Amino acid sequence: MVWTCPKLTRYWTDIFSFISKVLVLPILPQPSLALLGYTGGDVDSVGCRTLLQLLMFYARKMIVLRWNKKEAPKLEDWKDLVNKALPYYKAVYMSRGCTDKFIAIWMLWVLNSDTNSPHEF
């Protein structure tokens, strides 16, 4: 239902298109990726794969947050949700002394001007 709902078709198309642009990889719309986070070997880098799975998690979360609304979630709302979570990820990675992992995962998102991301580096 979450994948085939006509109201969400545009949302999923926008999400996959935007993620493809951010990761500079052709990410095809697939329910296994959107709903389960299964990358199927499409992404070689561990950092990119982790970012892709996190972005899909927030895409699903946005649907849950808007479940009772008449309008479908929007790409901008999803980007805001991801950007609000970013400082928390940074704090966790920094407190564990894993600055390199944080950068490896989030660099493509933070450096992309279309994400409206607070520059967290």
VOPAGU-2260 file (C-alpha; in pm, 1 decimal, decimal comma):
REM VOPAGU-2260
SITE   aa  ch    i         X         Y         Z
SITE  MET   A    0       0,0       0,0       0,0
SITE  VAL   A    1     278,9     242,7      83,6
SITE  TRP   A    2     449,7     168,5    -247,0
SITE  THR   A    3     148,5     146,3    -479,3
SITE  CYS   A    4     -62,8     427,3    -334,7
SITE  PRO   A    5    -135,4     676,7    -616,7
SITE  LYS   A    6     -88,2     973,4    -382,5
SITE  LEU   A    7     264,3     858,2    -300,2
SITE  THR   A    8     379,9     784,8    -654,3
SITE  ARG   A    9     503,8    1139,9    -706,8
SITE  TYR   A   10     669,2    1143,1    -363,3
SITE  TRP   A   11     866,4     823,2    -431,3
SITE  THR   A   12     965,0     945,9    -777,0
SITE  ASP   A   13    1094,4    1271,8    -629,2
SITE  ILE   A   14    1280,6    1090,0    -350,9
SITE  PHE   A   15    1458,5     847,5    -584,0
SITE  SER   A   16    1542,2    1120,2    -832,9
SITE  PHE   A   17    1684,5    1346,2    -562,9
SITE  ILE   A   18    1887,0    1069,1    -398,7
SITE  SER   A   19    2028,8     972,7    -738,1
SITE  LYS   A   20    2140,2    1331,5    -783,3
SITE  VAL   A   21    2297,5    1353,3    -436,4
SITE  LEU   A   22    2479,5    1019,3    -458,0
SITE  VAL   A   23    2568,8    1071,0    -825,0
SITE  LEU   A   24    2445,0     717,4    -892,5
SITE  PRO   A   25    2147,9     587,4   -1088,2
SITE  ILE   A   26    1918,0     465,1    -811,8
SITE  LEU   A   27    1615,4     294,4    -965,5
SITE  PRO   A   28    1281,4     310,2    -781,8
SITE  GLN   A   29    1236,2     -28,8    -619,8
SITE  PRO   A   30    1002,0    -128,7    -337,3
SITE  SER   A   31    1273,1    -345,9    -179,6
SITE  LEU   A   32    1492,0     -39,0    -135,3
SITE  ALA   A   33    1215,5     204,4     -44,8
SITE  LEU   A   34    1041,0     -16,3     208,5
SITE  LEU   A   35    1314,0    -248,6     337,4
SITE  GLY   A   36    1634,5     -53,3     276,6
SITE  TYR   A   37    1775,2    -341,2      70,3
SITE  THR   A   38    2034,2    -196,0    -166,1
SITE  GLY   A   39    2097,4    -520,1    -354,2
SITE  GLY   A   40    2460,5    -439,8    -425,5
SITE  ASP   A   41    2377,0    -124,3    -622,6
SITE  VAL   A   42    2612,5      81,9    -406,9
SITE  ASP   A   43    2974,7     -21,5    -354,7
SITE  SER   A   44    3082,8     223,4     -85,2
SITE  VAL   A   45    2981,6     147,9     272,7
SITE  GLY   A   46    2934,2     520,0     339,8
SITE  CYS   A   47    2706,1     566,4      38,5
SITE  ARG   A   48    2510,0     253,8     124,9
SITE  THR   A   49    2461,0     373,5     482,3
SITE  LEU   A   50    2350,5     717,3     363,2
SITE  LEU   A   51    2109,8     561,8     113,2
SITE  GLN   A   52    1954,2     343,3     382,2
SITE  LEU   A   53    1922,9     638,6     620,1
SITE  LEU   A   54    1762,5     856,5     353,5
SITE  MET   A   55    1512,7     579,9     276,1
SITE  PHE   A   56    1436,1     545,9     646,3
SITE  TYR   A   57    1349,8     915,5     663,8
SITE  ALA   A   58    1140,0     887,7     346,6
SITE  ARG   A   59     933,9     615,9     516,5
SITE  LYS   A   60     919,4     815,3     838,6
SITE  MET   A   61     780,4    1115,4     652,3
SITE  ILE   A   62     497,1     897,4     521,1
SITE  VAL   A   63     415,9     784,9     875,1
SITE  LEU   A   64     422,4    1143,5    1001,8
SITE  ARG   A   65     174,6    1248,9     729,0
SITE  TRP   A   66     -39,6     935,6     737,0
SITE  ASN   A   67    -367,4    1108,8     832,9
SITE  LYS   A   68    -322,7    1413,6     611,5
SITE  LYS   A   69    -500,5    1456,0     279,7
SITE  GLU   A   70    -189,8    1569,6      95,2
SITE  ALA   A   71     110,6    1349,6      30,2
SITE  PRO   A   72     449,3    1426,0     187,0
SITE  LYS   A   73     668,1    1667,4      -4,1
SITE  LEU   A   74    1034,6    1644,4     -93,8
SITE  GLU   A   75    1110,4    1965,8      96,1
SITE  ASP   A   76     955,9    1826,7     415,5
SITE  TRP   A   77    1169,1    1514,5     380,7
SITE  LYS   A   78    1485,6    1722,7     334,6
SITE  ASP   A   79    1396,0    1922,7     646,8
SITE  LEU   A   80    1346,6    1601,2     843,9
SITE  VAL   A   81    1687,1    1468,6     736,5
SITE  ASN   A   82    1856,0    1801,4     810,7
SITE  LYS   A   83    1701,6    1814,9    1159,1
SITE  ALA   A   84    1846,4    1470,5    1235,5
SITE  LEU   A   85    2193,2    1552,8    1102,7
SITE  PRO   A   86    2326,2    1731,9    1415,8
SITE  TYR   A   87    2230,4    1429,9    1627,1
SITE  TYR   A   88    2421,9    1194,9    1398,8
SITE  LYS   A   89    2717,6    1428,9    1415,5
SITE  ALA   A   90    2707,4    1438,0    1795,6
SITE  VAL   A   91    2697,8    1058,2    1818,8
SITE  TYR   A   92    2985,2    1004,8    1575,2
SITE  MET   A   93    3196,5    1277,2    1738,9
SITE  SER   A   94    3135,2    1143,0    2090,8
SITE  ARG   A   95    3255,3     800,9    1975,2
SITE  GLY   A   96    3562,0     946,9    1808,5
SITE  CYS   A   97    3441,2     844,0    1462,5
SITE  THR   A   98    3468,3    1172,7    1275,9
SITE  ASP   A   99    3592,1     995,5     963,8
SITE  LYS   A  100    3285,4     769,6     953,9
SITE  PHE   A  101    3052,3    1068,5     988,3
SITE  ILE   A  102    3226,4    1244,4     701,6
SITE  ALA   A  103    3229,1     928,8     486,0
SITE  ILE   A  104    2854,9     884,9     530,8
SITE  TRP   A  105    2722,6    1241,1     525,6
SITE  MET   A  106    2971,3    1428,3     304,1
SITE  LEU   A  107    2767,8    1394,7     -17,2
SITE  TRP   A  108    2453,0    1518,7     156,8
SITE  VAL   A  109    2615,3    1812,3     333,8
SITE  LEU   A  110    2812,9    1934,6      33,9
SITE  ASN   A  111    2515,9    1922,4    -205,4
SITE  SER   A  112    2360,6    2268,2    -230,8
SITE  ASP   A  113    2015,0    2126,7    -312,1
SITE  THR   A  114    1981,2    1959,0      27,7
SITE  ASN   A  115    1960,0    2292,9     212,7
SITE  SER   A  116    2179,0    2125,9     469,6
SITE  PRO   A  117    2340,0    2308,8     758,1
SITE  HIS   A  118    2707,9    2266,3     682,5
SITE  GLU   A  119    2789,6    2033,6     971,1
SITE  PHE   A  120    3157,9    1966,0     905,8
